[in-house]
């Protein structure tokens, strides 16, 4: 008996554990809360998660993976990968 080949599926559990897994080269994770208008950006460099937020002048703040996951998982927050250039503009580096 032959089993039909199943198309590859995205490992949703991996993405939920590591929201930055959705980011490709040259991308950061942008999180926006439409209720408050606040926007956060997350990156990972050498295993260290950094958060960029207007409250800190978009200077990097080292945060835990748990803190990042809580922000990404907050009700109403919309998260998506965007180009690093978007963050660079906010930081005055572009």
C-alpha positions in Angstrom: 0.0 0.0 0.0 1.4 3.4 -1.0 0.9 6.6 0.9 0.3 9.8 -1.1 3.1 12.3 -0.5 2.0 15.1 1.8 3.2 18.6 0.9 5.7 20.1 3.4 3.9 22.1 6.1 5.3 25.0 8.2 6.1 23.9 11.7 3.7 26.2 13.5 5.0 25.2 16.9 8.5 26.2 16.0 7.3 29.6 14.8 5.3 30.1 18.0 8.3 29.3 20.1 10.6 31.5 18.1 8.8 34.4 16.4 12.0 35.5 14.8 12.2 32.3 12.8 9.9 34.0 10.2 12.6 36.6 9.5 14.9 36.1 6.6 18.3 37.7 6.0 18.1 41.5 6.3 14.7 41.4 8.1 13.5 42.3 11.6 10.3 41.4 13.3 7.9 44.4 13.5 5.1 44.2 16.1 2.3 46.8 16.2 -0.5 47.2 18.7 -3.3 48.9 16.8 -5.1 49.9 20.0 -2.1 51.9 21.4 -0.2 52.6 18.2 3.0 51.4 19.8 5.5 49.6 17.5 8.3 47.3 18.6 11.0 45.7 16.5 13.0 42.6 17.4 16.2 41.2 16.1 18.5 38.4 17.2 22.3 38.7 16.9 24.5 35.8 18.1 21.6 34.3 20.0 20.8 37.6 21.9 17.3 39.1 21.4 17.2 42.9 21.1 14.1 45.1 21.3 13.8 48.5 19.6 11.0 50.8 20.8 10.3 54.5 20.6 10.2 54.7 24.4 14.0 54.0 24.3 14.6 56.2 21.2 14.9 52.9 19.2 18.2 52.1 21.0 18.6 48.4 21.4 17.5 46.8 24.7 18.5 43.2 25.4 15.4 41.2 26.4 14.6 37.6 27.0 12.9 35.4 24.5 10.0 35.1 26.9 9.5 38.9 26.9 9.5 38.9 23.1 7.1 36.0 22.9 4.7 37.7 25.3 4.7 40.8 23.2 4.2 38.9 20.0 1.4 36.8 21.6 -0.4 39.8 23.1 -4.0 40.0 21.9 -4.4 42.4 18.9 -0.6 42.7 18.3 0.2 42.3 14.6 3.7 40.9 13.9 5.4 40.5 10.6 8.9 40.5 9.1 10.0 43.8 7.5 13.3 45.0 6.0 16.0 46.3 8.4 15.9 49.6 6.5 12.6 50.4 8.2 14.2 50.2 11.6 17.3 52.0 10.4 15.2 55.0 9.3 13.7 55.2 12.8 17.1 55.0 14.4 18.4 57.8 12.1 20.9 55.5 10.4 19.5 55.7 6.9 
